Amino acid sequence: MESFRHLMTFFLVLVTCSFFCLGKAIDCGGKDVSNTITVHPNGKEAFTTIQDAINSVKSNNDKWVKIYIKAGLYTERPQIPIEKPCIILQGEGNQNTIVSFSAHNGTSDSATFTSSPPNVIVTGITFKNLYSNSPALAARIYGDKSFIYNCSFIGYQDTLFDANGRHYIKDCYIEGEIDFIFGNARSYYENCEIKAAGRNPNLPGFVTAQGRSSSDDPGGFVFEGGSIKGNGKVNLGRAWRPYSRVIFHKTYFDSIITPQGWVAWSASGNENKVTYAEVECEGPGAYSSKRVSWIKKLSSSDLEEFSFQSFINYDGWFDTLPTIF
């Protein structure tokens, strides 16, 4: 992952610049969906692949377009390009609509699903990367104001690249073993089920590798509720960059959590710059007396900074999304 840093910094700058070119005030026409496109794997609709349906959406789209994806297995790598915001991908449930691939060309080119633009909603879909011997992404999310609901992300190493922007990830299932939720996004995970694969019982894995790089970097991962279960042993996170920030609030920890809980990694020697906190968590893996000494103790006022409203919805973007559920 270290050799990957410079490439991803360049890409994130490119995505940010492209976003400003598209216009900061994209609102996708409010709560209305202007058009619905249907995908069926057996040719019963106009499109048989998700990518063809995405390609049919005009560039610089400024109205919500829903792509309804029928139940089935889709062996493809759909990508929503930066110039196509305001897209909704809606499957028929994460047990029924499955997108699966096994690319393994490194973290920069292995994702089963990629979403680059702002204003994207994804719901009711499972994304899998079946490769299990090196970094291989199930999904990467770059765009600001992305809402991911009732989806599953299944992989081994670097399952979900939560790259950049504000993301609300709710009622999702995320499975992996090494750094399987990583990136520099400003994301709020609510009621998500996290499973450690535990394929190597002698080598503890890592749930998160958050990449906040400075004290004024807005990035961070907040986990509200949900659970961490699985097999083997797993650390809650390690610092991909020196100001890494991860907060767990009222999360259930199974006994698979290592006693120390966290690893400094890139913040070694500067652990005071890292913000790792566990607040009101429960379960046999919570509140170990052997936790690292530099874990943060957050007050009620500190926690308010990491509430849904304060952390990602301070401008009310989520309140303007169409009601499709």
C-alpha positions in Angstrom: 0.0 0.0 0.0 2.9 2.4 0.6 4.0 2.4 -3.0 0.4 3.3 -3.9 0.3 6.7 -2.0 1.7 9.0 -4.7 -0.5 7.6 -7.5 -3.7 7.9 -5.3 -2.8 11.5 -4.3 -2.6 12.5 -7.9 -5.9 10.7 -8.7 -7.7 12.3 -5.8 -6.5 15.8 -6.9 -7.8 15.0 -10.4 -11.2 13.9 -9.1 -11.5 17.0 -7.0 -10.6 19.3 -9.9 -13.1 17.5 -12.1 -15.7 17.9 -9.5 -15.2 21.7 -9.4 -15.4 21.8 -13.2 -18.7 20.1 -13.1 -19.9 22.7 -10.7 -20.2 22.7 -6.9 -23.9 23.3 -6.8 -25.1 20.2 -8.5 -28.4 19.2 -6.8 -29.7 16.7 -9.3 -33.1 18.3 -9.6 -34.2 17.8 -6.0 -36.0 14.7 -4.9 -37.5 13.6 -8.2 -36.2 10.8 -10.4 -36.3 11.9 -14.0 -35.8 8.5 -15.7 -35.5 4.8 -14.8 -33.4 2.3 -16.8 -33.7 -1.4 -16.1 -31.0 -4.0 -16.4 -31.7 -7.8 -16.7 -29.0 -10.4 -17.0 -31.0 -12.5 -19.3 -31.9 -9.9 -21.9 -35.4 -9.2 -20.8 -34.8 -5.5 -20.7 -33.0 -2.9 -22.9 -29.7 -3.6 -21.1 -28.0 -6.8 -20.0 -25.0 -5.2 -18.3 -24.8 -2.5 -15.7 -22.0 -0.8 -17.5 -24.1 -0.4 -20.7 -26.8 1.2 -18.7 -24.4 3.6 -17.1 -22.9 4.5 -20.5 -26.4 5.4 -21.7 -26.6 8.3 -19.2 -25.6 11.6 -20.7 -22.4 13.3 -19.6 -22.8 16.2 -17.1 -26.1 14.7 -16.1 -27.9 17.0 -13.6 -31.1 15.0 -13.0 -31.5 11.9 -10.9 -31.4 8.8 -13.2 -32.2 5.4 -11.6 -30.7 2.2 -12.9 -32.8 -0.6 -11.6 -30.8 -3.9 -11.6 -32.8 -7.1 -11.6 -31.7 -10.1 -9.5 -28.9 -12.1 -11.0 -25.2 -12.6 -11.2 -23.3 -9.9 -13.1 -19.8 -10.8 -14.0 -18.5 -7.3 -14.9 -16.7 -4.3 -13.4 -19.1 -1.4 -13.6 -17.6 2.1 -13.4 -19.5 5.4 -12.9 -17.2 8.1 -14.5 -16.7 11.5 -13.0 -18.7 13.2 -15.6 -21.9 11.3 -14.7 -23.2 12.4 -11.4 -26.8 12.0 -10.1 -27.0 8.2 -10.7 -28.9 5.7 -8.5 -28.0 2.0 -8.8 -30.8 0.0 -7.2 -30.6 -3.8 -7.0 -33.2 -6.2 -5.8 -31.5 -6.8 -2.5 -27.9 -7.7 -1.6 -28.8 -11.4 -1.5 -30.2 -11.3 -5.1 -28.3 -8.7 -7.2 -24.6 -9.8 -7.2 -21.8 -8.1 -9.1 -18.6 -10.3 -9.0 -15.2 -10.3 -10.5 -11.6 -11.4 -9.6 -9.3 -8.7 -10.9 -6.0 -8.4 -9.0 -4.0 -5.7 -10.8 -3.0 -3.9 -7.6 -5.1 -1.5 -5.6 -5.2 1.1 -8.4 -6.8 -1.2 -11.0 -8.7 -4.1 -9.4 -12.0 -2.8 -8.2 -15.1 -4.7 -9.1 -17.1 -1.4 -8.8 -15.9 2.2 -9.0 -17.9 5.3 -8.4 -16.1 8.6 -9.1 -18.7 11.5 -9.3 -20.6 13.3 -6.6 -24.2 12.6 -5.9 -24.5 8.8 -6.2 -26.8 6.4 -4.4 -26.2 2.6 -4.4 -28.6 0.2 -2.7 -29.5 -3.5 -2.6 -26.4 -4.9 -4.4 -23.5 -7.2 -3.4 -20.0 -6.4 -4.8 -17.4 -9.2 -4.7 -13.8 -9.5 -5.6 -13.0 -13.2 -5.5 -9.2 -12.9 -5.6 -7.6 -13.6 -2.2 -3.8 -13.5 -2.5 -3.1 -9.8 -2.7 -4.9 -6.4 -2.7 -8.1 -6.7 -4.7 -10.9 -4.3 -4.2 -14.6 -5.0 -4.2 -15.4 -1.3 -4.6 -13.9 2.2 -4.5 -15.9 5.3 -3.8 -14.4 8.7 -4.7 -17.4 11.1 -5.0 -18.7 13.5 -2.4 -22.3 13.0 -1.1 -22.5 9.3 -1.8 -25.1 7.2 0.0 -24.6 3.5 0.2 -27.5 1.5 1.7 -28.1 -2.2 2.3 -25.1 -3.3 0.2 -22.4 -6.0 0.7 -18.7 -5.7 0.0 -16.8 -8.9 0.0 -13.1 -9.4 -0.5 -9.9 -10.2 1.3 -7.3 -7.4 1.3 -8.4 -3.8 0.7 -12.1 -4.7 0.2 -13.6 -1.2 0.3 -11.5 1.8 -0.8 -13.4 4.6 0.9 -11.3 7.1 -0.9 -12.5 10.7 -0.7 -15.5 12.9 -0.1 -18.5 12.5 2.3 -20.1 9.1 2.4 -23.1 7.7 4.3 -22.8 3.9 4.5 -25.8 2.4 6.2 -26.9 -1.2 7.0 -24.1 -2.7 4.9 -22.1 -5.9 5.2 -18.3 -5.6 4.8 -16.0 -8.6 4.8 -12.2 -8.9 4.5 -9.0 -9.5 6.4 -6.3 -6.9 5.8 -7.1 -3.1 5.7 -10.4 -4.0 4.3 -11.9 -0.6 4.9 -9.3 2.0 3.9 -8.9 5.4 2.4 -9.2 9.1 3.3 -13.0 9.7 3.0 -15.1 11.5 5.6 -17.5 8.6 6.1 -20.2 7.7 8.6 -20.9 3.9 8.9 -24.3 3.2 10.6 -25.4 -0.2 11.7 -22.9 -2.0 9.5 -22.0 -5.7 10.0 -18.2 -6.1 9.6 -16.8 -9.6 9.3 -13.1 -10.5 9.6 -12.4 -13.5 7.3 -9.6 -14.8 9.6 -8.0 -17.0 6.9 -4.6 -16.8 8.6 -5.1 -17.6 12.3 -1.5 -16.8 13.1 -1.6 -13.3 11.6 -4.1 -10.8 13.0 -5.8 -8.6 10.3 -6.9 -5.0 10.3 -10.4 -3.7 9.9 -9.4 -0.1 9.0 -6.4 1.7 7.4 -7.6 5.4 7.5 -5.4 7.9 5.6 -5.9 11.3 7.2 -2.7 13.2 6.5 -2.8 16.4 8.5 -4.5 18.1 11.4 -6.8 20.1 9.2 -7.7 17.1 6.9 -11.4 16.5 7.3 -11.2 12.8 6.7 -12.1 10.1 9.1 -14.3 7.0 9.6 -17.1 7.0 12.2 -18.8 3.7 13.0 -22.1 4.1 14.8 -23.6 0.9 16.1 -23.1 -2.2 14.1 -20.8 -5.1 14.9 -17.4 -6.7 14.3 -17.4 -10.4 14.2 -15.7 -13.2 12.3 -12.8 -15.6 12.6 -9.2 -15.4 13.8 -8.0 -12.2 15.3 -8.2 -8.7 14.0 -7.1 -5.2 15.0 -9.5 -2.3 14.8 -7.2 -0.3 12.7 -3.7 0.9 11.8 -2.6 4.4 10.7 -2.1 4.5 6.9 -1.1 8.2 7.4 0.0 10.1 10.5 -3.3 11.8 11.5 -5.5 8.7 11.0 -8.9 9.1 12.6 -11.4 6.3 13.4 -14.2 6.4 16.0 -16.4 3.4 17.1 -19.5 4.4 19.0 -21.8 1.7 20.5 -20.4 -1.0 18.3 -20.4 -4.7 19.3 -17.0 -6.2 19.4 -16.7 -10.0 19.4 -13.8 -11.8 21.0 -11.8 -11.6 17.8 -10.5 -8.1 18.6 -6.8 -8.2 19.6 -6.1 -6.9 23.2 -4.1 -3.9 22.0 -6.8 -3.0 19.4 -4.7 -0.6 17.3 -1.4 -0.3 15.5 0.5 2.9 14.9 2.1 1.9 11.6 2.7 5.1 9.7 2.2 7.1 12.9 4.9 5.3 14.8 6.6 7.8 17.1 3.8 10.3 16.6 0.9 8.4 18.1 -0.4 11.6 19.8 -1.5 12.8 16.3 -3.7 9.8 15.7 -7.4 9.9 16.8 -8.6 6.4 17.6 -11.5 6.0 20.0 -14.0 3.4 21.3 -17.0 4.9 23.1 -19.7 2.9 24.8 -18.8 -0.2 22.8 -19.9 -3.6 24.0 -19.1 -7.3 23.7 -16.2 -9.6 24.8 -13.7 -7.7 22.6 -14.5 -4.3 24.1 -12.6 -2.4 26.8 -9.5 -4.5 27.0 -7.1 -3.4 29.8 -4.3 -3.9 27.2 -5.4 -1.4 24.7 -2.7 0.9 23.4 -2.0 3.8 25.7 -2.6 6.5 23.1 -6.3 5.7 22.4 -8.3 8.9 22.8 -10.9 9.5 25.5 -13.8 11.5 24.0 -16.2 13.7 25.9 -19.9 14.2 25.0 -18.9 17.5 23.3 -16.2 15.7 21.4 -18.7 13.1 20.2 -21.0 15.8 18.8 -18.3 16.6 16.3 -18.6 13.1 15.0 -22.4 12.9 14.9 -24.1 12.2 11.5 -25.3 15.8 11.3 -22.0 17.4 12.2 -19.6 15.1 10.5 -21.1 14.6 7.0 -24.5 16.3 6.8 -23.7 19.8 7.9 -25.0 21.3 4.7 -28.1 19.1 4.6 -27.2 17.2 1.4 -28.7 13.9 2.6 -32.1 15.6 3.3 -32.5 16.4 -0.4 -32.1 12.9 -1.7 -35.0 11.2 -3.5 -37.0 8.7 -1.4 -36.6 5.4 -3.2 -36.8 2.9 -0.4 
